[in-house]
Amino acid sequence: EIVLTQSPATLSLSPGERATLSCRASQSVSSSLAWYQQKPGQAPRLLIYDASNRATGIPARFSGSGSGTDFTLTISSLEPEDFAVYYCQHCSSWPLTFGGGTKVEIK
Amino acid sequence: EVQLVESGGGLVQPGGSLRLSCAASGFTFRSQAMGWVRQTPGKGLEWVSWISGLSRGGENWSHEDSVKGRFTISRDNFKNTVYLQMNSLRAEDTSRYYCARVTSTNYFDLWGQGILVTVSS
């Protein structure tokens, strides 16, 4: 099983600041990695797939990068609606697994 | 409207059974793989089960190890519904269960609102 480790667990930032979230895989997943956003009381929403492709309707301030074992989700300038929990997920092999999440909170 | 709506959750005793349903609308259901993902406060998101869409190769499915032999995923392409039959339920199966549409590369691009399953005596 591939383990995904996200860091930091919590990121405290102000609106307008840049957010950089990390996801590290226990073995290479090539570019088979996605990022999801989850707000309280809501289901997760797909943001990024194949490491760097934005899903339909996702604003350009969200970008993903990386390959192999190290991945980054960047939010270039935080909007009030971006404060949420973010998860990574790989689909390189079975079982599909998710990271433990990074909470982006208002400083 | 493109959406997934789960039903069938609730409180069940350890060792009991429950069947979750997920009704899909607004897209060509039969050609899409579908899955179930659960979420508990302590364990985050966990993939549970996956079933393929209609294809020449027939129907395929996969389950996470902890539910193998206890949970079964199935689908009815006439009713646009995917099911999760859960047997021999344990306290650790207590979670919110999400139904999700699965892309050809196994990402979850559409989610239901989730339904709570509580296993307790």
Interface residues (C-beta under 8 A of the other chain):
Chain A: S32 A34 Y36 Q42 A43 P44 R45 L46 Y49 D50 A55 Y87 Q89 C91 W94 P95 L96 T97 F98 G99 G100 G101
Chain B: V37 G44 L45 E46 W47 W50 S62 E64 D65 Y98 T103 T105 N106 Y107 F108 D109 W111 G112 Q113 G114
